[in-house]
Amino acid sequence: MSKKPELVLIPGAWHTPSHFNPLITKLRALGYTTDSAQLASVGNPDPPADLTEDIAIVRALVLNAIGDSGNDVVVLAHSWGGIIAGCALVGLGKKEREAQGLGGGVVRTGYMAAYILDEGTCLQDAIHHFIPEWVDVQEPYVYAKVAKIFYGDLPEDEGQYWFEQIKSQAVASFYAPATGAAWKEIPTSYLLCEDDECVPPQVQEGMVNGVKEAAGEIEVTRLKSGHSPFLSRVEETVVWVQRVAGDAV
């Protein structure tokens, strides 16, 4: 039996690795090794002015997952975390590393209702510089105000519980341009959440089409889910992750 790839999970804006706990518990029970980290733009008393620190955190996670053994790695990114994945994984794809005589690397990236941006584009560009009414901008932070935007398909008490775990987000992280587009080199799977109130499905479709137009490799799975399928559709998300990781299910 071939070894399972290492899994690295990247939270979205305002979110922390704890939001992945229900998903991680089930993935570890299936024999996967997982890792995640809170990004620098989230809950930081000294928020960064660009994405450099966020990128460095994810890059370190992935290099650690590759390790001295040259492991295969699958990166799973949620929402704004997709932007960080696109930047941090440049040069870390397995094919790119093999070309340099190095073992292992990222074999696939899974995006969960996540932003896929081209180099030089920021999140605000992607949403046409629209400021949604459910956010509260208090420089240098932006706060989310409405639980159902993220957790509308969870029972209200569960959604409130997870909403109470979110943090502040650095305003700069929404205006800082992406420094890379690793999705042009690394095969991508996209979990398109059809009931998403945060990143509407038409926005997700637009990013999927952008990858196709750029000749990137992308496979799309559609799910009747809100913005956080790793909480509201855990079993379905586990099956999707298994497929992204190359396991027969």
Buried (B, 14 or more C-beta within 10 A) or exposed (E): EEEBBBBBBBBBBBBBBBBBBBBBEBBEEEEBBBBBBBBBBBBBEEBBBBBEBBBBBBBEBBBEBBEEEEBBBBBBBBBBBBBBBBBBBBBBBBEBBEEEEBBBBBBBBBBBBBBBBBBEBBBBBBBEEEEEEBBEEEEBBBBBEBBBBBBBBBEEEEBEBBBEEBBBBBBBBBBBBBBBBBBBBBBBBBBBBBBBBBBBBEBBBEBBEBBEEEEBBBEBBEBEBBBBBBBBBBEBBBBBBBBBBEBEE
